[in-house]
């Protein structure tokens, strides 16, 4: 929502400047049509991207991050989004109901962590285990599981591998849930403090 408002702000400022520049060049300075149009476009593009630069700088500052940190986190978020999409793409390849539930939980936890960090990039540092280890493991194990499931031959070795993978996915789901709780830890601490304050107020009254 904030990105949309920032874009509309840039557009609302740059379009009038662009129009004024073109009108001034064409009507008042008697510049021919195409050069005046080019001047109008340039006159709008420069403030558009200048304002965008200041908006991004202000946004990064509000997060308490440096530009280098912010760009690094955004890069990891893009990679995480691709991996979550790969997980989602495996949903319809799993036939086991229990495995499907595990995958749905995995996607739910992953998307929730992703959304929280996207809104508050500084929380990336409390969820590095998710981004650098657990999400990769989730993708690799899910792809391995779907590969085994689609094998035409289900001998003892394949069945044992399937069961081992299911068990590992179950354990990984618990790790993802722990990752989510860790990302939410500050919110939970704040909520506890607010509840304690509310209880103290009620008891005092």
Residue pairs with C-beta under 8 A, 6 or more apart in sequence:
2 59
6 52
6 55
9 51
9 55
10 47
10 48
10 51
10 52
10 55
11 48
13 47
13 48
13 51
14 44
14 45
14 47
14 48
14 51
15 44
17 43
17 44
17 47
18 40
18 41
18 43
18 44
18 45
19 40
19 44
20 43
21 39
21 40
21 42
21 43
21 44
22 36
22 37
22 39
22 40
22 43
23 40
25 31
25 35
25 36
25 39
25 40
26 33
26 36
26 37
29 36
31 39
57 67
60 66
60 67
60 70
63 70
63 120
63 121
63 122
64 122
65 73
65 121
65 122
70 121
73 117
73 121
73 124
74 121
76 124
76 131
77 114
77 117
77 118
77 121
77 124
79 131
80 110
80 114
80 131
80 135
81 114
83 110
83 135
83 136
83 138
83 139
84 107
84 110
84 111
84 114
84 135
86 139
86 143
87 103
87 106
87 107
87 110
87 138
87 139
87 142
88 107
90 103
90 142
90 143
90 146
91 100
91 103
91 104
91 107
93 146
93 149
93 150
94 100
94 103
94 145
94 146
94 149
95 149
96 149
96 166
98 166
99 145
99 166
99 169
102 166
102 169
102 170
102 173
103 142
103 169
105 173
105 176
105 177
106 138
106 142
106 169
106 172
106 173
106 176
109 173
109 176
109 177
109 179
109 180
110 130
110 135
110 138
110 176
112 180
113 127
113 130
113 176
113 179
113 180
113 183
116 123
116 127
116 183
116 184
117 123
117 124
117 127
117 183
123 183
123 186
124 131
126 182
126 183
126 185
126 186
127 179
127 182
127 183
129 175
129 179
129 182
130 176
130 179
130 183
134 172
134 175
134 176
134 179
137 172
138 169
138 172
138 176
141 165
141 168
141 169
141 172
142 169
144 165
145 162
145 165
145 166
145 169
148 158
148 161
148 162
148 165
149 162
151 158
181 188
